[in-house]
């Protein structure tokens, strides 16, 4: 599955329990079509202590994956969600462009 979001992109959740929240993409799972967003879709994980790996036991809250169709990239100019367009420049490099403002998203 081809995804239009990459690691460290700023995205906004457009559907689901956390609709309206924004966050940074921590991980992209293209084979499952999912992304992990900072501060979104928090789950409680019960972990057992493991002194050999320096893991403390208890209840840990962490981010779970959310489907990529439920997030939209945030336009850097207007700070609103935008669709993404792929374009090839004159020097044969492929870049992502925000449809809302037309600005280039790749550095």
C-alpha positions in Angstrom: 0.0 0.0 0.0 1.4 3.4 -1.0 1.1 5.9 1.8 1.4 9.7 1.5 2.7 10.2 5.0 6.2 9.7 6.3 8.0 9.6 9.6 8.1 13.0 11.4 5.2 14.4 9.3 2.6 16.5 11.2 -0.8 14.9 10.8 -4.4 15.5 12.0 -6.8 12.6 12.8 -9.9 13.0 10.7 -11.9 10.0 11.9 -12.3 7.8 15.0 -12.1 8.3 18.7 -9.3 10.9 18.5 -10.8 13.0 15.7 -9.3 16.5 15.6 -6.1 15.7 17.4 -2.8 16.5 15.7 0.6 14.8 16.3 3.9 13.8 14.7 4.2 10.4 12.9 6.4 8.2 15.0 6.3 5.1 12.7 4.9 4.1 9.4 3.7 0.5 8.7 3.2 0.4 5.0 2.5 -3.4 4.8 -0.4 -2.9 7.1 -1.5 0.5 5.9 -1.1 2.0 9.4 0.8 4.8 11.2 1.7 5.5 14.8 1.0 9.1 15.8 2.3 10.8 18.9 -0.4 11.2 21.6 -3.1 9.5 19.5 -4.9 6.1 20.1 -3.3 5.6 23.5 -3.6 2.1 25.0 -2.7 0.7 28.4 -0.3 -2.2 28.3 0.2 -4.4 31.3 3.9 -5.4 31.4 5.8 -7.9 33.5 9.1 -6.8 35.1 12.2 -8.0 33.4 15.4 -7.0 35.4 17.7 -8.4 32.7 16.3 -5.9 30.1 15.8 -3.1 32.6 12.0 -3.2 32.1 9.9 -2.1 35.0 6.6 -3.8 35.5 3.2 -2.1 35.7 0.7 -0.4 33.5 2.3 1.5 30.6 0.4 3.9 28.4 1.6 4.0 24.8 0.5 4.8 21.2 -1.1 2.1 19.1 -1.3 2.1 15.3 -4.1 3.9 13.5 -5.2 3.3 9.9 -3.5 5.7 7.4 -6.9 6.6 5.9 -7.9 8.2 9.2 -5.1 10.8 9.1 -4.4 13.8 6.9 -1.2 15.7 6.5 -1.2 19.2 8.0 -0.3 22.0 5.6 2.8 23.9 6.9 1.4 27.2 5.6 -2.2 27.2 6.9 -1.9 24.5 9.7 -5.0 22.8 8.2 -5.4 19.3 6.9 -4.6 18.9 3.2 -4.5 16.3 0.5 -1.2 15.4 -1.0 -0.1 15.5 -4.7 3.0 13.8 -6.1 5.0 15.6 -8.7 8.3 15.2 -10.6 10.4 18.3 -10.8 12.6 19.3 -13.7 15.7 17.7 -12.1 13.9 14.3 -12.0 13.2 14.4 -8.2 9.8 13.3 -6.9 8.3 15.6 -4.3 5.0 15.8 -2.3 3.0 18.9 -2.7 0.2 20.2 -0.4 -3.0 20.6 -2.4 -4.3 23.4 -0.1 -1.4 25.8 -0.6 0.8 24.3 -3.3 3.9 24.3 -1.1 6.5 21.5 -1.3 6.3 19.2 1.7 9.7 17.5 1.2 12.8 19.2 2.3 
